[in-house]
Structures are given as C-alpha cells and as structure tokens.
Amino acid sequence: GNQTRGKWGEVSLRNVIESVGMLEHVDFSEQVQQQGAGTGRPDVTVHIPGGRVMYIDAKVPWASYQPSLGESDPAKREELLRQNAKDIKGHIDALAAREYRSSLQSMSHVVMFVPIESALSSALVYAPDLIAYATDKGVVLTSVASLIVILSNFRQGWVLEAKIDNVDKIAHASDDLIKRITVL
C-alpha cells in the first residue's frame, strides 16, 4: 500500500542519513510541518550551516515498476516501465506544487529521494528528459548513491563550521589569558 511504501521510503532515507554520519549531530529534523508559503511536511529538513535548509522527500514509485519486474511479455513490460516514468513525473509535479523552496532559508531546489535506484534509472530510459524536467520544477532527483554524496558534502560543512567555532573559542580564551597574565 501507499502508506507502507511511504514508510519504507522514509526508513530508507533515514538509513542513508545514518550511513553518512549525520545522526551524531543535530543536523536534520524529520516530518516538520512547513509554515508560510511552502505547504506540506517534507520527510527530512536538513539544516545547513548559515541558517539555510534543504528539504528531502522520499518517493517510492512501485505501482508500475514492481509488476514490470515479473512481466514476461516485452510489450507489457515496456508499457509498465513507461507508466513508471509517468508516475515519477507525477511525484515531481506534486513535490513542486508544495513550494517548499519558497521559504527564505530554503535552498533553490527540493530533493526527491528515490530509494529504488533501478526504478529511477529505468524511468530515465523511458523519459530521458526527466532530470531536466525535474530541475525546471525546482526538484533534484536522487538515488541512494547521489544522496550520500550530497549529504556528505553538507556534513563536511558542519565539520568545518565546528572547527572554526573551536578556533574562535581558543582565540578568545588566549586573549583572556594574555589579559590576566598582563594584570598579574
């Protein structure tokens, strides 16, 4: 069912986040209701250094893709895979309509995470313009591998921000120590 697939997509997304090492930080929020112009509740809101956010929504295109896996008739299989591409396009449209990226702190694109890489790659075969279509709508299509790369880059930003914060603390402590030694 849709609800089960949705939950599975959310769990897959959380597993990717965990694999990148983001759980040890407070770098994301799950299922936070949007306020203002953007509507809905993205699966994950990633907090980016500088007060920005990136919204990620997991979508599991299964209704047409799953039956295509067991279909022996090539014509029926192709029809199901074409429908899978249309289903993904529908998810893109629905995600773009939520206007998550209209909030001031939002990145310019919302991320649509498709945990079944083969479903996404087969959709790209039957709709080669799918990535451009999504980008024009303000949606970035990702699979497990590409989401790991995106999140790893943001994680490096947090690590760098923590190092800079520590350098500032050391500098302030050094200034204080010098002032105290001068007084002494």
C-alpha positions as CSV (number, residue, x, y, z in Angstrom):
1,G,0.0,0.0,0.0
2,N,0.9,3.7,-0.4
3,Q,1.3,4.2,3.4
4,T,3.7,1.2,3.7
5,R,5.7,2.3,0.7
6,G,5.9,5.8,2.1
7,K,7.2,4.5,5.5
8,W,9.7,2.3,3.7
9,G,10.9,5.3,1.8
10,E,11.3,7.3,5.0
11,V,13.2,4.4,6.7
12,S,15.5,4.2,3.6
13,L,16.1,7.9,3.8
14,R,17.0,7.7,7.5
15,N,19.4,4.8,6.7
16,V,21.2,6.9,4.1
17,I,21.4,9.8,6.6
18,E,22.8,7.4,9.3
19,S,25.3,6.0,6.8
20,V,26.7,9.5,6.2
21,G,27.2,10.0,9.9
22,M,24.6,12.8,10.4
23,L,22.8,11.1,13.4
24,E,25.6,12.1,15.7
25,H,24.8,15.8,15.0
26,V,21.6,17.8,15.2
27,D,21.8,18.4,11.5
28,F,18.3,17.4,10.4
29,S,14.7,17.3,11.5
30,E,12.1,14.7,10.5
31,Q,8.5,15.3,9.5
32,V,8.4,19.1,10.3
33,Q,5.2,20.9,9.1
34,Q,6.1,23.8,6.9
35,Q,5.0,27.3,7.7
36,G,4.3,30.2,5.4
37,A,4.2,29.8,1.6
38,G,5.5,26.3,1.4
39,T,2.9,23.6,2.3
40,G,3.3,20.1,3.5
41,R,5.7,18.1,5.6
42,P,8.9,17.0,4.0
43,D,10.3,13.8,5.2
44,V,13.6,15.5,6.3
45,T,14.7,19.1,6.7
46,V,18.5,19.2,6.6
47,H,19.9,22.2,8.5
48,I,22.8,23.7,6.6
49,P,25.5,26.0,8.0
50,G,24.5,29.6,7.7
51,G,20.8,29.1,8.7
52,R,19.8,27.5,5.4
53,V,17.8,24.3,4.9
54,M,17.4,21.6,2.3
55,Y,14.2,19.7,2.1
56,I,14.2,16.0,1.2
57,D,11.1,13.9,0.4
58,A,11.3,10.2,-0.2
59,K,9.1,8.8,-3.1
60,V,8.8,5.1,-3.8
61,P,7.5,4.5,-7.4
62,W,6.3,1.0,-7.0
63,A,2.8,0.6,-8.5
64,S,4.0,0.2,-12.1
65,Y,7.7,-0.7,-11.5
66,Q,7.1,-3.8,-9.3
67,P,4.8,-5.6,-11.8
68,S,7.3,-4.8,-14.6
69,L,10.0,-6.9,-12.8
70,G,8.0,-10.1,-13.3
71,E,6.4,-9.4,-16.6
72,S,7.5,-11.8,-19.3
73,D,5.7,-10.1,-22.2
74,P,8.1,-7.4,-23.6
75,A,5.3,-5.1,-24.8
76,K,3.5,-5.2,-21.4
77,R,6.8,-4.7,-19.6
78,E,7.6,-1.7,-21.7
79,E,4.1,-0.3,-21.0
80,L,4.6,-0.7,-17.3
81,L,8.1,1.0,-17.4
82,R,6.7,3.9,-19.4
83,Q,4.0,4.2,-16.7
84,N,6.7,4.1,-14.1
85,A,8.4,7.1,-15.7
86,K,5.0,8.9,-15.8
87,D,4.5,8.1,-12.1
88,I,7.9,9.6,-11.2
89,K,6.9,12.7,-13.2
90,G,3.7,12.9,-11.2
91,H,5.7,12.7,-8.0
92,I,7.9,15.6,-9.3
93,D,4.8,17.7,-10.1
94,A,3.3,17.0,-6.6
95,L,6.5,17.9,-4.9
96,A,7.0,21.1,-6.9
97,A,3.4,22.1,-6.0
98,R,4.2,22.1,-2.3
99,E,6.5,25.1,-2.8
100,Y,9.0,24.0,-0.1
101,R,11.6,26.2,-1.7
102,S,9.6,29.3,-1.4
103,S,10.7,29.8,2.2
104,L,13.5,32.3,2.7
105,Q,16.0,29.8,4.2
106,S,15.4,27.1,1.7
107,M,17.9,26.0,-0.9
108,S,16.9,26.6,-4.5
109,H,15.8,23.0,-5.1
110,V,14.0,20.4,-3.1
111,V,15.4,16.9,-3.2
112,M,13.3,13.9,-4.3
113,F,14.9,10.7,-2.9
114,V,14.0,7.6,-4.9
115,P,15.4,4.6,-2.8
116,I,15.0,2.1,-5.7
117,E,17.8,3.1,-8.0
118,S,16.7,0.7,-10.7
119,A,13.2,2.3,-10.8
120,L,14.8,5.7,-11.3
121,S,17.3,4.5,-13.9
122,S,14.6,2.7,-15.9
123,A,12.4,5.9,-15.8
124,L,15.3,7.8,-17.3
125,V,15.4,5.3,-20.1
126,Y,11.7,5.9,-21.0
127,A,11.8,9.6,-20.1
128,P,15.3,10.9,-21.0
129,D,14.2,14.5,-20.2
130,L,13.2,13.6,-16.6
131,I,16.2,15.2,-14.9
132,A,15.8,18.4,-16.9
133,Y,12.0,18.4,-16.3
134,A,12.6,18.0,-12.5
135,T,15.3,20.7,-12.4
136,D,12.9,23.1,-14.2
137,K,10.4,22.4,-11.5
138,G,12.9,23.0,-8.7
139,V,13.3,19.3,-7.8
140,V,16.6,17.4,-7.8
141,L,16.2,13.6,-8.4
142,T,18.5,11.5,-6.2
143,S,19.0,7.8,-5.6
144,V,20.9,6.3,-2.7
145,A,24.4,7.0,-4.2
146,S,23.8,10.6,-5.2
147,L,22.1,11.4,-1.9
148,I,25.1,10.1,0.0
149,V,27.3,12.4,-2.0
150,I,25.1,15.4,-1.3
151,L,24.8,14.8,2.4
152,S,28.5,14.0,2.8
153,N,29.3,17.4,1.3
154,F,27.0,19.1,3.8
155,R,28.4,17.1,6.6
156,Q,31.9,18.4,5.7
157,G,30.5,21.9,6.0
158,W,29.3,21.2,9.6
159,V,32.7,19.7,10.5
160,L,34.4,22.8,9.1
161,E,32.0,25.1,11.0
162,A,32.7,23.2,14.2
163,K,36.5,23.6,13.7
164,I,36.1,27.4,13.0
165,D,34.0,27.7,16.2
166,N,36.7,25.9,18.2
167,V,39.4,28.2,16.7
168,D,37.3,31.2,17.8
169,K,36.9,29.8,21.3
170,I,40.7,29.2,21.5
171,A,41.4,32.7,20.3
172,H,39.0,34.3,22.9
173,A,40.5,32.1,25.7
174,S,44.0,33.1,24.6
175,D,43.1,36.8,24.7
176,D,41.6,36.4,28.1
177,L,44.7,34.5,29.3
178,I,47.0,37.2,28.0
179,K,44.9,40.0,29.8
180,R,45.1,38.0,33.0
181,I,48.8,37.5,32.8
182,T,49.3,41.2,32.0
183,V,47.3,42.2,35.1
184,L,49.3,39.7,37.2
